[in-house]
Amino acid sequence: MAHLLFIFCLLLWSTSHVHASERKKLRFTYVHGLAHGETLHKILSKAYNQQGIEIESKPTLGRRSLRLVNDGKLDGELGRVQNAGQQYPNLVIVPVPLMDLEINAYSTKPIPGIKNWTDLKNKNIGFLIGILLYDNNTKGYMKTHFHSFPDLFSSLKRGGIEIAVMEHSNYLFHQTMPLFHSKTNLHSEPLYHYVHQSHQPLVKPLSQTLEEMHKSGEIDQIYNEVKSKWKNQNKMGK
């Protein structure tokens, strides 16, 4: 009898161990080249940890990341603007903003006249490839797409482009020289977490956890810690 009880307990432990390992980790993506991926990963790691789930994330180019999530090949997007999932029926938004996306114009010379997207129309501008928001707001403009921030900064430094467009956190992270920037944001919009519809049951508990993290100041603390790290890296030449 004791022998049978031991076997039963062993089977029960094995089954629960397998189920625990199956739900242990989710795989997310974020837009390639965007520095705020680090901040979003840290925020969501803490939120998912409270659900007993680990996460990993990797960068992917523009639309491809949305397709991968929509097709169920990845579990979600770390952060996208609110309407990003409109064309992708399997994407479900977690309706709590994580942080603000702040997009500015940067130049080696003062640019007091640049206040919005329209002011860039007759300028030679450049930005990273695969960012739909930038392309949609600069249709018909003189623009160059770059595959990396070092290439973008290099072109700006040697005069290949007049103005670089980027999110403020990317400037803090990738800057190789001090630059002048537009006094107002070209665009500012909150970022939201998206999951594949198979993870719909997680949306409510995640929303509650993220609301609590906002109220406690934990999300602001994570953002400030990451920003401080970037500034220190730039001082030390990375």
C-alpha positions, 0 to 999 in steps of 0.5 A, spaced: 500 500 500 505 504 501 508 502 495 502 504 491 501 511 495 509 513 493 508 511 486 501 515 486 505 521 489 510 521 484 506 521 478 502 527 481 508 531 482 511 529 475 504 531 472 504 538 476 511 539 474 510 538 467 504 543 467 508 548 471 514 548 466 509 549 460 506 555 462 513 558 465 515 562 459 512 567 454 515 570 448 514 577 446 517 581 441 518 589 440 520 593 434 527 593 432 532 598 434 527 601 439 531 603 446 524 603 450 524 595 449 529 594 455 524 599 459 518 595 457 521 588 458 523 590 465 516 593 466 512 587 464 517 582 467 515 584 474 508 584 472 508 577 469 512 575 475 506 576 479 502 571 475 507 566 475 510 567 468 517 568 466 518 572 459 523 573 454 523 578 448 527 579 442 527 585 436 523 584 430 522 589 424 516 593 423 510 589 421 513 582 421 513 583 429 505 584 428 504 578 423 508 573 428 504 575 434 497 575 430 499 568 427 501 565 434 508 564 433 510 569 438 505 570 444 505 578 444 508 585 443 511 588 448 509 595 446 505 598 441 501 605 440 493 604 441 491 602 434 497 598 432 492 592 432 486 594 428 489 590 422 490 584 426 484 580 429 488 576 434 492 581 437 488 583 444 490 590 447 492 590 455 488 597 456 493 600 461 498 605 458 506 603 460 510 609 458 509 615 453 512 614 446 516 621 445 518 623 438 523 628 436 527 631 430 534 632 431 540 636 428 547 638 428 544 645 428 538 649 431 531 647 428 527 652 432 522 652 426 520 644 427 514 643 431 510 638 427 511 633 421 509 638 416 515 642 418 519 637 415 516 637 408 522 640 405 527 637 409 532 632 408 530 627 413 532 620 415 530 615 420 530 607 422 527 603 417 520 599 418 517 604 423 510 605 420 508 611 424 514 615 421 513 613 414 505 614 415 507 621 417 512 623 412 509 620 405 512 624 399 518 627 403 525 627 402 527 621 406 532 616 407 531 609 411 537 606 415 538 599 418 541 602 424 542 608 429 550 608 428 548 609 420 543 614 422 548 618 426 553 618 422 549 620 416 547 626 420 554 628 422 557 628 415 551 632 412 548 626 408 541 628 412 539 634 415 534 632 420 534 625 424 527 623 427 527 618 433 524 617 439 527 620 445 529 614 449 533 612 442 537 619 442 539 618 450 541 610 448 544 611 442 547 618 442 554 619 439 554 627 440 550 632 443 544 634 438 539 640 437 532 637 438 525 640 436 522 644 442 516 640 442 514 633 440 513 631 433 508 626 436 507 623 443 502 617 444 502 612 450 504 605 448 500 599 450 502 591 451 499 586 446 498 579 447 495 573 442 488 572 443 490 565 446 492 569 452 486 573 453 485 570 460 491 574 462 489 581 460 484 582 466 490 580 472 495 584 468 491 590 467 490 590 475 497 589 476 500 594 472 495 599 475 498 598 482 505 599 479 503 605 476 500 607 483 506 605 487 511 609 482 514 602 480 513 604 473 516 611 473 522 608 477 524 603 472 524 608 467 528 613 470 533 607 472 534 605 465 534 612 463 540 613 468 544 607 466 543 610 458 546 616 460 552 613 464 553 609 458 554 615 454 559 618 459 563 612 459 563 611 451 559 605 452 
